[in-house]
Amino acid sequence: MTNSIFDKQQLSALFEELNKVNSILIFGHKSPDGDSIGSTLGLFHYLKNKGIKSQVIHPDNYPGFLKWMPENESMLIFDKKKKEVTELIEKADVIFTLDFNDQTRVGNELGKLIANATCTKVMLDHHQEPGDYAKYTFSDVKSCSTCQLVYELIEANEDLDLIDEDIGNCIYTGLLTDTGSFRFPATTPKTHLIAADLMERGVNHSKIHEHIQDINTTDRLRLLGYTLNNKLEVLPEIKTAIVSLTMQEMKDHNTLKGYTEGFVNMALSILGIEVAVFVKEDEKIVKLSFRSKGDIPVNEFSKAHFGGGGHINAAGGASQLSVQETIDKIKKELPAFLEQNK
């Protein structure tokens, strides 16, 4: 299993550099998910097994269902350690950016710090329209996840024997979460072969599923019930479902970070629905999550109307409008977009 994005000469030059430097930082994106945490920690453990020290940093906190991952407690959170992270960036020799390809995806403040850093930068990502800020760019928009790319990097470097249970658990987590439990279209035979290889190397896939999926609390189930019962709007004429939550509604249901994970997929699972949108109020903006089936490019819709992007079938965006005004805008703009993309 090889991948053409990993040029042997580039990899050799990169690792020659990594072996000479003192400070290597690995960044994941804002609002980290399973692929962001999994890929950054997976690379961290791989470099560690090669005798190379590094530090993983994320912009903000991450859901509790990911806090079982090996050495997740060693990661730095920028929101909590701004001074320490700023000093590390100023002294960094190499910065990896994983699971994002635009430096703004870590937030404006941290993004500016990374953009202004004069060190070597490495991008490893699978999102569309990669930026050109990195000295080493490893981008594959057809890949199901950045975790799959971490595996393929290790493979291209002829280091598969270095994959232990820790690396395997991290990579498998990203495969599982970014493919929707191996059901999204980007899942390929290669994805399953990688998952099988990781299991042969000691990964307990059943246990990881438990960590990721069996995480309901009574508050989360009540929030889900409330959302589906009161905040689900189905638009059969355009085969679309919209769910939404305000900050007050989430507060009323004791919502914690990660509680709304997967709500948009519940809407997409409705029979006959081809597009689902989750509209969630945050402190200063309204966040949007888009999902679709088939060839409907929700990333293009998000980019055109909500300054977002992502994958064809999974994208995010943001709105400065209220929750209801955002929903009204979706209802206004989406029919024509869907007609154009039949």
C-alpha beads as a LAMMPS data file, in Angstrom:
LAMMPS data file: protein, C-alpha beads

342 atoms
341 bonds

1 atom types
1 bond types

-500.0 500.0 xlo xhi
-500.0 500.0 ylo yhi
-500.0 500.0 zlo zhi

Masses

1 110.0

Atoms # bond

1 1 1 0.000 0.000 0.000
2 1 1 1.802 3.092 -1.239
3 1 1 0.668 6.647 -1.828
4 1 1 2.066 8.974 -4.470
5 1 1 1.806 12.111 -2.308
6 1 1 4.818 10.941 -0.288
7 1 1 7.866 11.623 -2.385
8 1 1 10.847 9.634 -1.135
9 1 1 13.288 12.509 -1.565
10 1 1 10.991 14.918 0.276
11 1 1 10.492 12.473 3.141
12 1 1 14.208 11.828 3.374
13 1 1 14.955 15.556 3.459
14 1 1 12.246 16.156 6.059
15 1 1 13.469 13.478 8.443
16 1 1 17.073 14.498 7.964
17 1 1 15.968 17.926 9.175
18 1 1 13.886 16.512 12.048
19 1 1 16.877 14.590 13.350
20 1 1 18.966 17.746 13.564
21 1 1 16.579 20.196 15.254
22 1 1 15.612 20.723 18.899
23 1 1 12.033 22.026 18.852
24 1 1 9.229 20.344 16.875
25 1 1 5.606 21.393 17.343
26 1 1 2.547 19.531 16.048
27 1 1 -0.665 21.551 15.697
28 1 1 -4.236 20.362 15.247
29 1 1 -7.203 22.553 14.356
30 1 1 -9.720 24.498 16.425
31 1 1 -12.591 22.474 17.946
32 1 1 -10.538 19.278 17.558
33 1 1 -12.288 16.073 16.552
34 1 1 -11.149 12.454 16.478
35 1 1 -9.057 12.906 13.345
36 1 1 -7.334 16.019 14.677
37 1 1 -6.478 14.460 18.046
38 1 1 -5.737 11.062 16.527
39 1 1 -3.434 12.316 13.779
40 1 1 -1.443 14.693 15.991
41 1 1 -0.949 12.125 18.749
42 1 1 -0.306 9.384 16.180
43 1 1 2.494 11.428 14.626
44 1 1 3.794 12.339 18.104
45 1 1 4.097 8.648 19.077
46 1 1 5.677 7.744 15.732
47 1 1 8.328 10.438 16.075
48 1 1 8.907 9.327 19.670
49 1 1 9.523 5.762 18.490
50 1 1 12.116 7.150 16.073
51 1 1 13.839 8.991 18.906
52 1 1 12.497 12.415 17.906
53 1 1 10.886 14.634 20.550
54 1 1 7.871 16.788 19.740
55 1 1 5.027 18.691 21.410
56 1 1 1.368 18.490 20.395
57 1 1 -0.692 21.682 20.664
58 1 1 -4.385 22.344 20.017
59 1 1 -6.099 25.739 19.999
60 1 1 -8.874 24.818 22.431
61 1 1 -10.319 21.990 24.481
62 1 1 -11.630 18.750 23.023
63 1 1 -14.533 16.388 23.845
64 1 1 -14.313 14.080 26.838
65 1 1 -14.788 10.984 24.679
66 1 1 -11.290 11.576 23.253
67 1 1 -9.511 11.999 26.581
68 1 1 -8.679 8.302 26.873
69 1 1 -6.153 8.505 24.030
70 1 1 -2.535 7.654 24.899
71 1 1 -0.647 10.691 26.270
72 1 1 -3.482 13.108 25.455
73 1 1 -2.727 14.706 28.816
74 1 1 0.674 15.817 27.473
75 1 1 -0.920 18.066 24.841
76 1 1 -0.940 21.821 25.372
77 1 1 -4.151 23.812 24.909
78 1 1 -3.443 27.319 23.601
79 1 1 -6.491 28.860 25.294
80 1 1 -5.121 27.719 28.666
81 1 1 -1.373 28.144 28.031
82 1 1 -1.057 31.152 25.734
83 1 1 2.245 32.434 27.098
84 1 1 3.901 29.004 27.060
85 1 1 2.691 28.180 23.541
86 1 1 3.726 31.609 22.237
87 1 1 7.238 31.099 23.571
88 1 1 7.397 27.617 22.038
89 1 1 6.374 28.955 18.624
90 1 1 9.051 31.658 18.802
91 1 1 11.701 28.995 19.446
92 1 1 10.318 26.324 17.093
93 1 1 12.518 24.756 14.416
94 1 1 9.725 22.793 12.725
95 1 1 5.955 23.206 12.861
96 1 1 3.592 20.483 11.650
97 1 1 0.017 21.476 10.783
98 1 1 -2.222 18.424 10.735
99 1 1 -5.829 18.074 9.576
100 1 1 -6.028 21.663 8.334
101 1 1 -4.493 23.484 5.385
102 1 1 -5.190 27.127 6.185
103 1 1 -3.464 28.718 9.158
104 1 1 -6.674 30.517 10.185
105 1 1 -8.219 27.141 11.129
106 1 1 -6.499 27.411 14.500
107 1 1 -8.150 30.768 15.234
108 1 1 -6.961 34.287 14.453
109 1 1 -4.596 34.762 17.400
110 1 1 -2.814 31.425 17.142
111 1 1 -2.988 31.511 13.345
112 1 1 -1.042 34.778 13.254
113 1 1 1.625 33.349 15.556
114 1 1 2.085 30.318 13.290
115 1 1 1.967 32.422 10.119
116 1 1 4.670 34.751 11.471
117 1 1 6.949 31.890 12.530
118 1 1 9.998 31.684 10.264
119 1 1 10.722 28.005 10.910
120 1 1 10.189 25.037 8.606
121 1 1 6.502 24.152 8.196
122 1 1 4.995 20.818 7.244
123 1 1 1.387 20.291 6.146
124 1 1 -0.314 16.896 6.353
125 1 1 -3.967 17.152 5.409
126 1 1 -6.881 15.881 3.328
127 1 1 -9.076 18.985 2.925
128 1 1 -9.636 20.725 -0.386
129 1 1 -7.760 23.808 -1.589
130 1 1 -4.533 23.465 0.435
131 1 1 -2.589 26.628 1.188
132 1 1 1.005 27.200 0.071
133 1 1 2.609 28.136 3.400
134 1 1 4.509 24.904 4.036
135 1 1 7.980 23.851 2.904
136 1 1 6.753 20.248 2.865
137 1 1 3.153 19.745 1.729
138 1 1 1.567 16.298 1.886
139 1 1 -2.028 16.755 0.776
140 1 1 -4.517 14.188 -0.516
141 1 1 -8.082 15.497 -0.821
142 1 1 -9.333 12.013 -1.704
143 1 1 -8.144 10.505 1.565
144 1 1 -10.783 9.715 4.175
145 1 1 -8.762 11.206 7.024
146 1 1 -5.484 12.734 8.092
147 1 1 -4.971 9.677 10.287
148 1 1 -4.876 7.559 7.141
149 1 1 -2.185 9.900 5.810
150 1 1 -0.165 9.481 9.021
151 1 1 -0.246 5.717 8.436
152 1 1 0.749 6.213 4.782
153 1 1 3.612 8.495 5.808
154 1 1 4.900 5.816 8.175
155 1 1 4.474 3.253 5.415
156 1 1 6.283 5.378 2.816
157 1 1 9.111 5.820 5.323
158 1 1 9.305 2.012 5.586
159 1 1 8.567 2.152 9.324
160 1 1 5.412 0.068 9.681
161 1 1 7.216 -2.102 12.229
162 1 1 7.357 0.941 14.510
163 1 1 3.556 1.043 14.775
164 1 1 2.702 -0.060 18.299
165 1 1 -0.617 -0.106 20.130
166 1 1 -0.414 3.609 21.003
167 1 1 0.120 4.703 17.402
168 1 1 -2.493 2.224 16.234
169 1 1 -5.130 3.438 18.696
170 1 1 -4.607 7.034 17.571
171 1 1 -4.769 6.271 13.859
172 1 1 -7.769 3.952 14.198
173 1 1 -9.675 6.648 16.095
174 1 1 -9.305 9.090 13.201
175 1 1 -10.274 6.441 10.661
176 1 1 -13.378 5.581 12.675
177 1 1 -14.588 9.122 13.345
178 1 1 -13.842 10.788 10.002
179 1 1 -15.480 7.966 8.014
180 1 1 -18.613 7.875 10.164
181 1 1 -17.740 4.341 11.286
182 1 1 -16.509 3.449 7.779
183 1 1 -19.709 4.450 5.976
184 1 1 -18.860 7.764 4.269
185 1 1 -17.989 7.702 0.533
186 1 1 -14.304 8.545 1.137
187 1 1 -13.889 5.145 2.813
188 1 1 -11.908 2.960 0.411
189 1 1 -10.662 -0.638 0.385
190 1 1 -7.315 0.793 1.487
191 1 1 -8.966 2.294 4.574
192 1 1 -10.228 -1.137 5.580
193 1 1 -6.827 -2.712 4.891
194 1 1 -5.184 -0.140 7.153
195 1 1 -7.764 -0.809 9.875
196 1 1 -7.116 -4.543 9.561
197 1 1 -3.360 -4.033 9.788
198 1 1 -3.778 -1.915 12.921
199 1 1 -5.904 -4.641 14.513
200 1 1 -3.196 -7.180 13.742
201 1 1 -0.744 -4.885 15.534
202 1 1 -2.765 -4.909 18.738
203 1 1 -5.532 -2.334 18.331
204 1 1 -8.720 -3.313 20.168
205 1 1 -11.293 -1.901 17.742
206 1 1 -14.227 -2.825 19.979
207 1 1 -12.785 -0.861 22.906
208 1 1 -12.219 2.208 20.728
209 1 1 -15.822 2.040 19.517
210 1 1 -16.918 1.992 23.153
211 1 1 -14.793 5.053 23.960
212 1 1 -16.176 6.980 20.971
213 1 1 -19.773 5.798 20.701
214 1 1 -20.906 4.691 24.157
215 1 1 -20.546 8.093 25.775
216 1 1 -24.118 9.128 26.428
217 1 1 -25.108 10.785 29.677
218 1 1 -28.702 11.385 30.688
219 1 1 -28.198 15.100 29.940
220 1 1 -26.919 14.375 26.424
221 1 1 -29.785 11.999 25.646
222 1 1 -32.301 14.537 26.903
223 1 1 -30.631 17.219 24.777
224 1 1 -30.837 14.954 21.730
225 1 1 -34.473 14.159 22.476
226 1 1 -35.301 17.839 22.893
227 1 1 -33.482 18.746 19.665
228 1 1 -35.180 16.093 17.534
229 1 1 -38.595 16.715 19.076
230 1 1 -38.546 20.515 19.071
231 1 1 -35.792 21.800 16.779
232 1 1 -35.900 19.473 13.759
233 1 1 -37.303 20.974 10.571
234 1 1 -37.764 18.783 7.516
235 1 1 -38.035 20.367 4.073
236 1 1 -39.168 17.450 1.880
237 1 1 -39.378 19.570 -1.277
238 1 1 -35.585 19.978 -1.254
239 1 1 -34.820 16.770 0.683
240 1 1 -33.221 18.745 3.494
241 1 1 -33.367 18.600 7.286
242 1 1 -32.263 21.389 9.624
243 1 1 -31.638 21.111 13.359
244 1 1 -30.653 24.011 15.580
245 1 1 -29.819 24.955 19.152
246 1 1 -29.393 28.288 20.905
247 1 1 -26.948 28.910 23.736
248 1 1 -29.839 29.151 26.182
249 1 1 -31.250 25.805 25.082
250 1 1 -27.855 24.164 25.526
251 1 1 -27.436 25.805 28.916
252 1 1 -30.867 24.557 29.985
253 1 1 -29.738 21.013 29.176
254 1 1 -26.345 21.221 30.925
255 1 1 -24.560 20.812 27.606
256 1 1 -20.846 19.991 27.704
257 1 1 -18.301 20.087 24.882
258 1 1 -18.931 17.201 22.501
259 1 1 -22.594 16.684 23.448
260 1 1 -23.845 17.803 20.020
261 1 1 -21.370 15.620 18.117
262 1 1 -23.296 13.597 15.555
263 1 1 -26.578 15.530 15.780
264 1 1 -26.280 16.567 12.132
265 1 1 -25.836 12.930 11.123
266 1 1 -29.076 12.043 12.893
267 1 1 -30.849 14.523 10.626
268 1 1 -29.114 13.094 7.553
269 1 1 -30.250 9.583 8.509
270 1 1 -33.914 10.452 7.887
271 1 1 -35.358 8.479 4.974
272 1 1 -35.360 10.595 1.813
273 1 1 -33.092 13.325 3.205
274 1 1 -30.008 14.201 1.145
275 1 1 -28.785 17.349 2.939
276 1 1 -28.631 18.038 6.668
277 1 1 -27.603 21.206 8.494
278 1 1 -26.910 21.762 12.181
279 1 1 -27.072 25.396 13.307
280 1 1 -25.567 26.048 16.742
281 1 1 -25.237 29.357 18.539
282 1 1 -21.820 30.115 20.038
283 1 1 -20.647 33.076 22.114
284 1 1 -19.895 35.429 19.214
285 1 1 -20.978 33.536 16.087
286 1 1 -23.377 30.890 14.885
287 1 1 -21.626 27.704 13.788
288 1 1 -22.893 25.478 11.016
289 1 1 -22.274 21.841 10.149
290 1 1 -23.326 20.531 6.741
291 1 1 -23.692 16.922 5.616
292 1 1 -24.868 15.471 2.309
293 1 1 -25.262 12.274 0.354
294 1 1 -24.056 11.482 -3.134
295 1 1 -22.469 14.266 -5.174
296 1 1 -24.046 17.265 -3.434
297 1 1 -21.088 19.591 -2.660
298 1 1 -22.121 21.166 0.643
299 1 1 -18.585 22.528 0.997
300 1 1 -19.237 24.796 -1.982
301 1 1 -22.538 25.983 -0.507
302 1 1 -20.862 26.718 2.823
303 1 1 -17.997 28.540 1.141
304 1 1 -20.344 30.674 -0.962
305 1 1 -22.680 31.732 1.848
306 1 1 -21.020 31.104 5.211
307 1 1 -17.279 31.531 4.660
308 1 1 -16.675 27.866 5.277
309 1 1 -15.493 24.780 3.475
310 1 1 -14.422 21.216 3.987
311 1 1 -15.303 18.085 2.062
312 1 1 -17.958 17.486 -0.575
313 1 1 -20.198 15.627 1.884
314 1 1 -19.075 17.231 5.155
315 1 1 -18.375 20.906 5.722
316 1 1 -18.502 23.662 8.295
317 1 1 -19.242 27.360 8.273
318 1 1 -20.073 30.369 10.414
319 1 1 -22.680 33.121 10.452
320 1 1 -22.847 36.549 12.069
321 1 1 -26.653 36.407 11.938
322 1 1 -28.934 35.048 14.641
323 1 1 -29.851 31.362 14.637
324 1 1 -33.246 32.038 13.043
325 1 1 -31.835 34.489 10.507
326 1 1 -29.191 31.910 9.593
327 1 1 -31.861 29.258 9.065
328 1 1 -33.877 31.699 6.942
329 1 1 -30.800 32.358 4.799
330 1 1 -30.249 28.627 4.307
331 1 1 -33.872 28.197 3.221
332 1 1 -33.519 31.090 0.798
333 1 1 -30.233 30.106 -0.843
334 1 1 -30.232 26.304 -0.745
335 1 1 -33.029 25.483 -3.265
336 1 1 -31.299 27.266 -6.141
337 1 1 -27.934 25.725 -5.181
338 1 1 -29.403 22.226 -5.171
339 1 1 -31.093 22.856 -8.527
340 1 1 -27.759 23.899 -10.018
341 1 1 -26.035 20.806 -8.681
342 1 1 -28.499 18.149 -9.820

Bonds

1 1 1 2
2 1 2 3
3 1 3 4
4 1 4 5
5 1 5 6
6 1 6 7
7 1 7 8
8 1 8 9
9 1 9 10
10 1 10 11
11 1 11 12
12 1 12 13
13 1 13 14
14 1 14 15
15 1 15 16
16 1 16 17
17 1 17 18
18 1 18 19
19 1 19 20
20 1 20 21
21 1 21 22
22 1 22 23
23 1 23 24
24 1 24 25
25 1 25 26
26 1 26 27
27 1 27 28
28 1 28 29
29 1 29 30
30 1 30 31
31 1 31 32
32 1 32 33
33 1 33 34
34 1 34 35
35 1 35 36
36 1 36 37
37 1 37 38
38 1 38 39
39 1 39 40
40 1 40 41
41 1 41 42
42 1 42 43
43 1 43 44
44 1 44 45
45 1 45 46
46 1 46 47
47 1 47 48
48 1 48 49
49 1 49 50
50 1 50 51
51 1 51 52
52 1 52 53
53 1 53 54
54 1 54 55
55 1 55 56
56 1 56 57
57 1 57 58
58 1 58 59
59 1 59 60
60 1 60 61
61 1 61 62
62 1 62 63
63 1 63 64
64 1 64 65
65 1 65 66
66 1 66 67
67 1 67 68
68 1 68 69
69 1 69 70
70 1 70 71
71 1 71 72
72 1 72 73
73 1 73 74
74 1 74 75
75 1 75 76
76 1 76 77
77 1 77 78
78 1 78 79
79 1 79 80
80 1 80 81
81 1 81 82
82 1 82 83
83 1 83 84
84 1 84 85
85 1 85 86
86 1 86 87
87 1 87 88
88 1 88 89
89 1 89 90
90 1 90 91
91 1 91 92
92 1 92 93
93 1 93 94
94 1 94 95
95 1 95 96
96 1 96 97
97 1 97 98
98 1 98 99
99 1 99 100
100 1 100 101
101 1 101 102
102 1 102 103
103 1 103 104
104 1 104 105
105 1 105 106
106 1 106 107
107 1 107 108
108 1 108 109
109 1 109 110
110 1 110 111
111 1 111 112
112 1 112 113
113 1 113 114
114 1 114 115
115 1 115 116
116 1 116 117
117 1 117 118
118 1 118 119
119 1 119 120
120 1 120 121
121 1 121 122
122 1 122 123
123 1 123 124
124 1 124 125
125 1 125 126
126 1 126 127
127 1 127 128
128 1 128 129
129 1 129 130
130 1 130 131
131 1 131 132
132 1 132 133
133 1 133 134
134 1 134 135
135 1 135 136
136 1 136 137
137 1 137 138
138 1 138 139
139 1 139 140
140 1 140 141
141 1 141 142
142 1 142 143
143 1 143 144
144 1 144 145
145 1 145 146
146 1 146 147
147 1 147 148
148 1 148 149
149 1 149 150
150 1 150 151
151 1 151 152
152 1 152 153
153 1 153 154
154 1 154 155
155 1 155 156
156 1 156 157
157 1 157 158
158 1 158 159
159 1 159 160
160 1 160 161
161 1 161 162
162 1 162 163
163 1 163 164
164 1 164 165
165 1 165 166
166 1 166 167
167 1 167 168
168 1 168 169
169 1 169 170
170 1 170 171
171 1 171 172
172 1 172 173
173 1 173 174
174 1 174 175
175 1 175 176
176 1 176 177
177 1 177 178
178 1 178 179
179 1 179 180
180 1 180 181
181 1 181 182
182 1 182 183
183 1 183 184
184 1 184 185
185 1 185 186
186 1 186 187
187 1 187 188
188 1 188 189
189 1 189 190
190 1 190 191
191 1 191 192
192 1 192 193
193 1 193 194
194 1 194 195
195 1 195 196
196 1 196 197
197 1 197 198
198 1 198 199
199 1 199 200
200 1 200 201
201 1 201 202
202 1 202 203
203 1 203 204
204 1 204 205
205 1 205 206
206 1 206 207
207 1 207 208
208 1 208 209
209 1 209 210
210 1 210 211
211 1 211 212
212 1 212 213
213 1 213 214
214 1 214 215
215 1 215 216
216 1 216 217
217 1 217 218
218 1 218 219
219 1 219 220
220 1 220 221
221 1 221 222
222 1 222 223
223 1 223 224
224 1 224 225
225 1 225 226
226 1 226 227
227 1 227 228
228 1 228 229
229 1 229 230
230 1 230 231
231 1 231 232
232 1 232 233
233 1 233 234
234 1 234 235
235 1 235 236
236 1 236 237
237 1 237 238
238 1 238 239
239 1 239 240
240 1 240 241
241 1 241 242
242 1 242 243
243 1 243 244
244 1 244 245
245 1 245 246
246 1 246 247
247 1 247 248
248 1 248 249
249 1 249 250
250 1 250 251
251 1 251 252
252 1 252 253
253 1 253 254
254 1 254 255
255 1 255 256
256 1 256 257
257 1 257 258
258 1 258 259
259 1 259 260
260 1 260 261
261 1 261 262
262 1 262 263
263 1 263 264
264 1 264 265
265 1 265 266
266 1 266 267
267 1 267 268
268 1 268 269
269 1 269 270
270 1 270 271
271 1 271 272
272 1 272 273
273 1 273 274
274 1 274 275
275 1 275 276
276 1 276 277
277 1 277 278
278 1 278 279
279 1 279 280
280 1 280 281
281 1 281 282
282 1 282 283
283 1 283 284
284 1 284 285
285 1 285 286
286 1 286 287
287 1 287 288
288 1 288 289
289 1 289 290
290 1 290 291
291 1 291 292
292 1 292 293
293 1 293 294
294 1 294 295
295 1 295 296
296 1 296 297
297 1 297 298
298 1 298 299
299 1 299 300
300 1 300 301
301 1 301 302
302 1 302 303
303 1 303 304
304 1 304 305
305 1 305 306
306 1 306 307
307 1 307 308
308 1 308 309
309 1 309 310
310 1 310 311
311 1 311 312
312 1 312 313
313 1 313 314
314 1 314 315
315 1 315 316
316 1 316 317
317 1 317 318
318 1 318 319
319 1 319 320
320 1 320 321
321 1 321 322
322 1 322 323
323 1 323 324
324 1 324 325
325 1 325 326
326 1 326 327
327 1 327 328
328 1 328 329
329 1 329 330
330 1 330 331
331 1 331 332
332 1 332 333
333 1 333 334
334 1 334 335
335 1 335 336
336 1 336 337
337 1 337 338
338 1 338 339
339 1 339 340
340 1 340 341
341 1 341 342
